[in-house]
Amino acid sequence: MFITHKPAEIFLGAYLGDDATQYWQYVEQTTHCPWFYVKVGRRQGSEALTRMVLIPSISALEQLLNEQGADIWLLDVQLVSPAYLNGGDGWKMEKLLEMRETVDDIREAAYVYSLEGGHFYTEALGACRSDLKSPRIIFSVTPASR
């Protein structure tokens, strides 16, 4: 999850003619978990705009995926992974090709991330989830596989 602090707020809304939007110099991440940096296309009137969105969780990414339509669509998803997941010394940002929720032979649930460059990361979910019957693709750059 991301949080903001009042001292980090930048007061540009009135200057830009948008009093409903708040601007921040930085946000804080409260968990040491993977998150997503997503390039989103949005239609505003006759214009198509591109924005970058920080998504703190898989459930929030799924919500954004479900909201896709004529006015909003995903252009690119980057997985930002901590060292415990990527096997490195620190955080990494890599293009996400596919993410699925699956179970292994002993019925242990996990997320499997397929990344550009042939990397795969697996994140165990802990106790077996009884409602998870078979592998489920959550995200794929190939729309036909979703």
Backbone as JSON, one array per atom type, in Angstrom:
{
  "sequence": "MFITHKPAEIFLGAYLGDDATQYWQYVEQTTHCPWFYVKVGRRQGSEALTRMVLIPSISALEQLLNEQGADIWLLDVQLVSPAYLNGGDGWKMEKLLEMRETVDDIREAAYVYSLEGGHFYTEALGACRSDLKSPRIIFSVTPASR",
  "N": [[0.85, -1.17, 0.0], [0.4, 2.29, -0.63], [1.15, 5.36, 0.97], [0.56, 8.82, 1.76], [2.06, 11.9, 2.83], [1.29, 14.9, 4.49], [3.32, 17.03, 4.45], [4.52, 16.48, 2.0], [2.81, 17.28, 0.05], [2.03, 19.07, -2.91], [0.88, 22.13, -3.88], [-0.71, 22.53, -6.5], [-3.15, 22.35, -7.7], [-5.08, 24.54, -7.76], [-3.68, 26.33, -9.34], [-3.48, 24.9, -11.73], [-6.09, 24.74, -12.39], [-7.63, 22.7, -11.34], [-9.14, 21.81, -8.75], [-9.89, 19.45, -7.51], [-7.91, 17.55, -7.61], [-5.06, 16.22, -5.97], [-1.57, 16.76, -5.53], [1.6, 15.18, -5.11], [4.93, 15.13, -3.84], [6.24, 12.82, -3.17], [5.48, 9.39, -2.35], [4.9, 6.91, 0.17], [5.76, 3.53, 0.57], [4.17, 1.04, 2.33], [4.45, -1.66, 2.69], [6.57, -4.52, 2.16], [6.32, -5.7, -0.45], [5.63, -7.02, -3.77], [4.73, -4.69, -6.38], [2.99, -2.75, -8.93], [3.82, -0.89, -11.84], [2.1, 0.9, -13.99], [1.28, 1.67, -17.3], [-1.19, 3.59, -18.56], [-3.74, 4.18, -20.89], [-5.95, 6.83, -21.54], [-9.04, 8.2, -22.51], [-10.01, 11.42, -23.0], [-12.45, 13.39, -23.81], [-11.87, 14.26, -27.08], [-9.28, 13.56, -27.05], [-6.52, 11.28, -26.55], [-4.8, 10.29, -23.8], [-1.77, 9.49, -22.03], [-0.93, 7.98, -19.0], [0.96, 7.26, -16.03], [0.53, 4.87, -13.55], [0.69, 3.92, -10.16], [0.29, 0.85, -8.8], [-0.67, -0.84, -5.98], [-1.21, -3.56, -5.4], [-2.18, -6.95, -6.31], [-4.95, -7.31, -6.34], [-5.86, -4.68, -6.76], [-4.78, -4.24, -9.29], [-6.24, -6.12, -10.74], [-8.78, -4.97, -10.5], [-8.42, -2.62, -12.03], [-7.91, -3.82, -14.5], [-10.44, -4.92, -14.99], [-11.88, -2.63, -15.38], [-11.25, -1.74, -17.87], [-11.95, -0.36, -21.08], [-13.58, 1.59, -23.6], [-12.76, 4.1, -22.72], [-10.59, 3.78, -21.03], [-7.55, 1.99, -20.89], [-5.03, -0.54, -20.59], [-1.61, -0.14, -21.33], [0.94, -1.02, -20.76], [2.57, -3.06, -18.34], [4.59, -3.08, -15.56], [6.34, -5.12, -13.34], [7.29, -4.48, -10.09], [9.58, -5.69, -8.07], [10.61, -6.98, -4.87], [13.8, -7.92, -3.38], [13.61, -10.5, -2.16], [11.85, -11.81, -3.82], [12.82, -11.54, -6.46], [15.36, -12.57, -6.3], [17.65, -11.06, -6.28], [19.8, -8.33, -5.19], [18.28, -6.18, -4.49], [15.41, -4.06, -5.18], [13.67, -4.61, -8.28], [12.56, -3.55, -11.51], [10.58, -4.86, -13.98], [9.3, -5.77, -17.2], [6.09, -7.08, -17.25], [4.82, -10.02, -18.54], [2.98, -12.06, -18.16], [0.74, -13.02, -15.56], [-0.22, -15.37, -13.25], [-2.45, -17.16, -11.11], [-2.03, -20.01, -9.26], [-1.93, -23.51, -8.3], [0.24, -25.85, -6.68], [1.59, -29.24, -6.75], [1.08, -30.11, -4.13], [-1.14, -28.73, -3.48], [-0.67, -26.11, -2.74], [-1.15, -22.67, -2.92], [-0.11, -20.12, -5.25], [1.35, -17.17, -6.8], [2.44, -16.74, -10.08], [4.79, -15.09, -11.91], [5.52, -14.13, -15.14], [8.12, -12.81, -16.95], [9.62, -10.34, -19.13], [12.49, -11.31, -20.97], [12.62, -13.87, -20.16], [12.48, -14.5, -17.44], [11.06, -15.96, -14.5], [9.1, -15.62, -11.64], [8.01, -16.89, -8.53], [5.56, -16.59, -6.1], [4.64, -17.68, -3.08], [1.46, -18.2, -1.52], [0.99, -18.94, 1.03], [-1.08, -20.66, 3.25], [-3.13, -23.25, 1.84], [-5.62, -22.36, -0.51], [-8.91, -23.02, -0.46], [-10.83, -22.32, -2.33], [-9.59, -22.14, -4.75], [-9.45, -23.72, -7.63], [-8.18, -24.36, -10.09], [-5.42, -23.36, -12.26], [-5.33, -19.85, -12.93], [-5.33, -17.24, -15.19], [-4.41, -14.03, -14.55], [-3.41, -11.71, -15.68], [-2.28, -10.97, -18.96], [-0.12, -10.18, -21.66], [-0.96, -11.0, -24.05], [-3.99, -10.73, -25.27], [-5.83, -12.77, -26.05], [-5.23, -14.93, -24.4], [-6.37, -14.4, -21.99]],
  "CA": [[0.0, 0.0, 0.0], [1.1, 3.56, -0.66], [0.56, 6.42, 1.79], [1.11, 10.15, 1.51], [2.25, 12.74, 4.02], [0.94, 16.3, 4.21], [4.46, 17.87, 4.03], [4.91, 16.16, 0.63], [1.82, 17.77, -0.89], [2.35, 20.22, -3.74], [-0.4, 22.81, -4.11], [-0.8, 22.94, -7.9], [-4.52, 22.2, -8.19], [-5.69, 25.83, -8.09], [-2.89, 26.89, -10.44], [-3.79, 24.16, -12.95], [-7.53, 24.76, -12.61], [-8.19, 21.41, -10.94], [-9.15, 21.79, -7.28], [-10.23, 18.11, -7.02], [-6.74, 16.68, -7.66], [-3.95, 16.55, -5.08], [-0.27, 16.41, -6.09], [2.52, 14.8, -4.05], [6.34, 14.99, -4.24], [6.6, 11.42, -2.96], [4.58, 8.54, -1.59], [5.63, 5.9, 0.94], [5.22, 2.18, 0.47], [4.12, 0.54, 3.7], [4.73, -3.1, 2.73], [7.73, -4.98, 1.38], [5.68, -6.65, -1.37], [5.64, -6.57, -5.16], [3.69, -3.77, -6.83], [2.96, -2.62, -10.39], [3.93, 0.42, -12.46], [1.23, 0.63, -15.13], [1.05, 2.71, -18.29], [-2.62, 3.55, -18.85], [-4.29, 5.11, -21.87], [-7.27, 7.35, -21.16], [-9.66, 9.1, -23.47], [-10.68, 12.58, -22.41], [-13.02, 14.09, -24.97], [-11.33, 13.73, -28.34], [-7.85, 13.28, -26.85], [-6.06, 10.08, -25.85], [-3.68, 10.65, -22.94], [-1.07, 8.4, -21.38], [-0.59, 8.25, -17.6], [1.59, 6.18, -15.28], [-0.21, 4.64, -12.31], [1.31, 3.01, -9.22], [-0.74, -0.08, -8.32], [-0.02, -1.47, -4.83], [-1.55, -4.96, -5.14], [-2.78, -7.72, -7.39], [-6.39, -7.04, -6.38], [-6.05, -3.37, -7.38], [-4.51, -4.41, -10.71], [-7.41, -6.81, -11.3], [-9.86, -3.99, -10.6], [-8.11, -1.79, -13.19], [-8.12, -4.67, -15.68], [-11.88, -5.06, -15.18], [-12.44, -1.32, -15.77], [-10.84, -1.39, -19.23], [-13.03, -0.17, -22.05], [-13.31, 2.62, -24.61], [-12.18, 5.3, -22.13], [-9.38, 3.47, -20.27], [-6.96, 0.72, -21.3], [-3.64, -0.74, -20.15], [-0.64, -0.17, -22.41], [2.15, -1.72, -20.32], [2.61, -3.34, -16.9], [5.91, -3.43, -15.03], [6.36, -5.66, -11.98], [8.36, -3.96, -9.23], [9.71, -6.81, -7.13], [11.66, -6.91, -3.85], [14.88, -8.89, -3.51], [13.22, -11.86, -1.79], [11.13, -12.41, -4.93], [13.61, -11.58, -7.7], [16.62, -13.25, -6.07], [18.77, -10.13, -6.4], [20.22, -7.57, -4.01], [17.35, -5.09, -4.21], [14.21, -3.96, -5.99], [13.81, -4.61, -9.74], [11.37, -3.27, -12.31], [10.66, -5.64, -15.21], [8.05, -5.86, -17.97], [5.28, -8.25, -16.94], [4.18, -10.63, -19.7], [1.82, -12.81, -17.71], [0.66, -13.32, -14.13], [-1.29, -16.33, -13.0], [-2.64, -17.72, -9.78], [-2.02, -21.44, -9.52], [-1.64, -24.4, -7.16], [1.24, -26.85, -7.03], [1.2, -30.63, -6.52], [0.57, -30.32, -2.77], [-2.28, -27.81, -3.35], [-0.22, -24.82, -2.2], [-1.46, -21.6, -3.87], [1.0, -19.22, -5.54], [1.32, -16.33, -7.98], [3.58, -16.95, -10.96], [5.01, -13.93, -12.77], [6.36, -14.37, -16.32], [8.67, -11.5, -17.26], [10.44, -10.19, -20.33], [13.83, -11.84, -20.76], [12.53, -15.27, -19.77], [12.47, -14.69, -15.99], [9.83, -16.37, -13.83], [9.13, -15.54, -10.18], [6.86, -17.52, -7.89], [5.3, -16.07, -4.76], [3.7, -18.56, -2.37], [0.41, -17.47, -0.82], [0.82, -19.49, 2.38], [-1.99, -21.8, 3.37], [-3.91, -23.61, 0.65], [-6.91, -21.68, -0.64], [-9.84, -24.06, -0.89], [-11.65, -21.88, -3.47], [-8.76, -22.13, -5.95], [-9.6, -25.05, -8.22], [-7.23, -24.58, -11.19], [-4.67, -22.15, -12.6], [-6.14, -18.75, -13.45], [-4.53, -16.16, -15.71], [-4.9, -12.74, -14.08], [-2.98, -10.72, -16.67], [-1.43, -11.44, -20.05], [0.03, -9.21, -22.74], [-1.68, -11.58, -25.18], [-5.39, -10.69, -24.83], [-6.54, -14.03, -26.31], [-5.02, -15.89, -23.34], [-7.03, -14.02, -20.75]],
  "C": [[0.89, 1.24, 0.0], [0.38, 4.54, 0.25], [1.25, 7.74, 1.44], [1.22, 10.9, 2.83], [1.99, 14.19, 3.65], [2.14, 17.15, 3.8], [4.91, 17.61, 2.59], [3.93, 16.71, -0.41], [2.32, 19.02, -1.62], [1.02, 20.86, -4.12], [-0.45, 23.4, -5.52], [-2.22, 22.95, -8.43], [-5.15, 23.51, -8.61], [-4.98, 26.46, -9.29], [-3.24, 26.22, -11.78], [-5.29, 24.11, -13.24], [-8.22, 23.46, -12.24], [-8.12, 21.29, -9.42], [-9.43, 20.4, -6.7], [-9.02, 17.19, -6.95], [-5.68, 17.18, -6.68], [-2.66, 16.04, -5.72], [0.72, 16.19, -4.95], [3.93, 14.68, -4.61], [6.8, 13.55, -4.13], [5.47, 10.71, -2.25], [5.44, 7.51, -0.86], [4.95, 4.55, 0.73], [5.3, 1.55, 1.85], [4.4, -0.96, 3.82], [5.93, -3.42, 1.85], [7.25, -6.08, 0.44], [5.79, -6.14, -2.8], [4.5, -5.59, -5.43], [3.86, -3.55, -8.33], [3.03, -1.15, -10.8], [3.26, 0.28, -13.82], [1.08, 1.86, -16.02], [-0.39, 2.55, -18.77], [-2.95, 4.59, -19.92], [-5.67, 5.53, -21.42], [-7.77, 8.29, -22.24], [-10.36, 10.19, -22.68], [-11.16, 13.45, -23.56], [-12.5, 13.46, -26.24], [-9.86, 13.37, -28.23], [-7.62, 11.94, -26.16], [-4.79, 10.46, -25.1], [-3.04, 9.4, -22.36], [-0.67, 8.84, -19.98], [0.12, 7.03, -17.02], [0.89, 6.08, -13.93], [0.55, 3.63, -11.46], [0.2, 2.16, -8.61], [-0.13, -0.92, -7.2], [-0.26, -2.97, -4.66], [-2.14, -5.63, -6.37], [-4.27, -7.43, -7.48], [-6.68, -5.68, -7.01], [-5.77, -3.43, -8.88], [-5.69, -5.11, -11.39], [-8.59, -5.86, -11.46], [-9.64, -3.08, -11.82], [-8.32, -2.57, -14.49], [-9.61, -4.79, -16.01], [-12.54, -3.76, -15.62], [-12.06, -0.92, -17.19], [-12.04, -1.3, -20.15], [-12.61, 0.89, -23.04], [-12.58, 3.83, -24.03], [-10.91, 5.05, -21.32], [-8.87, 2.09, -20.69], [-5.51, 0.67, -20.83], [-2.73, -0.86, -21.37], [0.6, -0.98, -22.05], [2.06, -1.92, -18.82], [4.02, -3.76, -16.55], [5.71, -3.99, -13.62], [7.54, -5.04, -11.26], [8.47, -4.95, -8.08], [10.84, -6.59, -6.13], [12.66, -8.05, -4.04], [14.45, -10.32, -3.18], [12.48, -12.57, -2.92], [12.01, -12.57, -6.17], [14.98, -12.23, -7.54], [17.85, -12.36, -6.17], [19.1, -9.45, -5.08], [19.23, -6.47, -3.62], [16.13, -5.16, -5.12], [14.56, -3.98, -7.48], [12.48, -4.25, -10.37], [11.55, -3.96, -13.65], [9.3, -5.7, -15.88], [7.35, -7.18, -17.66], [4.61, -8.75, -18.22], [2.92, -11.38, -19.31], [1.9, -13.01, -16.2], [-0.5, -14.28, -13.95], [-1.29, -16.75, -11.54], [-2.78, -19.21, -10.0], [-1.84, -22.22, -8.21], [-0.61, -25.42, -7.62], [0.73, -28.25, -6.67], [0.65, -30.9, -5.12], [-0.55, -29.33, -2.43], [-1.91, -26.52, -2.62], [-0.45, -23.75, -3.26], [-0.25, -20.68, -4.03], [0.66, -18.32, -6.72], [2.58, -16.61, -8.78], [3.64, -15.77, -11.92], [5.94, -14.34, -13.9], [6.8, -13.0, -16.82], [9.48, -11.51, -18.54], [11.85, -10.66, -20.01], [13.82, -13.28, -20.27], [12.55, -15.53, -18.27], [11.08, -15.1, -15.52], [10.05, -16.22, -12.34], [7.87, -16.2, -9.65], [6.75, -17.01, -6.47], [4.24, -16.93, -4.1], [2.7, -17.71, -1.59], [0.19, -17.99, 0.6], [-0.1, -20.67, 2.36], [-2.78, -22.01, 2.08], [-5.24, -22.88, 0.65], [-7.91, -22.67, -1.23], [-10.68, -23.64, -2.1], [-10.86, -21.86, -4.78], [-8.72, -23.52, -6.55], [-8.55, -25.34, -9.29], [-6.49, -23.28, -11.48], [-5.58, -21.1, -13.26], [-5.2, -17.65, -13.92], [-5.17, -14.84, -15.27], [-4.6, -11.65, -15.1], [-2.12, -11.4, -17.72], [-1.31, -10.35, -21.1], [-0.64, -9.71, -24.0], [-3.15, -11.66, -24.79], [-6.15, -12.0, -25.03], [-6.35, -15.03, -25.19], [-5.71, -15.54, -22.04], [-8.4, -14.56, -20.66]]
}
